[in-house]
Amino acid sequence: MSPRPRKPRKCCPSRRPADHMFKPAGTPVSKLQVVELEADELEALSLCDRDAMTQAEAGEQMEVSRGTVQRLVTSGRKKIIEALLSGHVLVIKPHD
């Protein structure tokens, strides 16, 4: 039995930063581990943390459930803190 198809998530392209990669200064990318942040994780973090929306409001904006927003925020925060504390490259993947 195959999993249910992934529901499309509405992401605002203007929220994507001009730089798609953030890394520690002075170390070549080739010597660092890469952590990939999905576009929908960035969107959920931006709506909840930067724009101070509730997860329910962010879910309405992204056209997904509140539970999905909660999972996106949790996984996005884990990836960002892992990259910062471990000195990894943080790459923001484009929206599909």
Buried (B, 14 or more C-beta within 10 A) or exposed (E): EEEEEEEEBEBBEEBBEEEEEBBEEEEEEEEBEEBEBBBBBBBBBBBBEEEEBEBEBBBBBBEBBBEBBBBBBEBBBEBBEEBEEEEBBBBBBEBE
